[in-house]
């Protein structure tokens, strides 16, 4: 666990998101310039050969629009994940990415499913639900920003658009929920404020009652106490 004071940017906070976006654009550049078609390396449900897409499909995109639409949210969500959830970020990305692809392999239609959108939905779902579950002000604020910017994404877990892998979106969304619950007690925690005790606190007992100080007064010889000769 980490507290609020340990939240700070590191090289990996930006390096991994930038590298991820560069890689998917590079793969697409290779396809275009060398006349390749990597769609066959995507997830093809319920076939042994199609399992390779669990690992490869996030790097493959059908066109520039598809690539661009995934690049911006991928960068934003990865940066948020690595900054606020640095202790579990790589586990969420690796295990969650695998689970997203595997769920897609199980439930999807017989077609090649490609693109980083499954991972985008994984990160979207994890960041949103994790912030709510942790009840941490900063994380709740982040969740509200995420839902404000990308709340419309929720509709694309349904089959409302032809040619779109809504199954991959749905798989990533559920995988994000799973990991939000698994890691709800890990990562950032709210630091509890601790009061510093002063001499004023010593005037009260554990129940909050005022402790009366006894005066040194000799009842039998009051004149000695008053230093009267």
Buried (B, 14 or more C-beta within 10 A) or exposed (E): EBEEEEEEEEEBBBEBBEEBBEEBBEBBEEBEEEEEEBBBBBBBBEEEEBBBBBEBBBBBBBEEEBBEBBBEBBBBBBBBBBBBBBBBBBBBBEBBBEBBBBBBBEBBEEBBBBBBBBBBBBBBBBBBBBBBBBEBEBBBEBBBBBBEEBEEBBEBBEEEEEEBBBBBBBBBBBBBBBBBEBBBEBBBBEEEEEEEEEEEEEEEEEEEEEEEEEEEEEEEEEEEEEEEE
